């Protein structure tokens, strides 16, 4: 028998947003811990509920905005630890120094056909 959900979709969204307003830098895993649910619980619910999927999108946006504000504040401060900031944004937000491009992302190349002949001199 399946375990009944701890929250309705509306309750989950409301509770998560309350927590994120107070602590916007939380990762999804930390937020799930505060909600008392597993990350898989949220992922499974998001597959079935548009409200939960939208919550995940909003959570990511709130975290990104908070980390960007931290970075801007840090640029103005001498006490800013750039290494920690880089580590956190890479791990929590998935930021990278370089964009990995697939061949499909590349513009079509120009094909040049060379015609030549070798004349043999006698």
Buried (B, 14 or more C-beta within 10 A) or exposed (E): EEEEEEBEBEEBBEBBBEBBEEEBBBBBEEBBEBBEBEEEBBBEBBEEBEBBBEBBEBBBEBBBEBBEEBBEEBEEEEEBEEEEBEEBBEEBBEEEEEEEEEEEEEEEEEEEEEEEEEEEEE
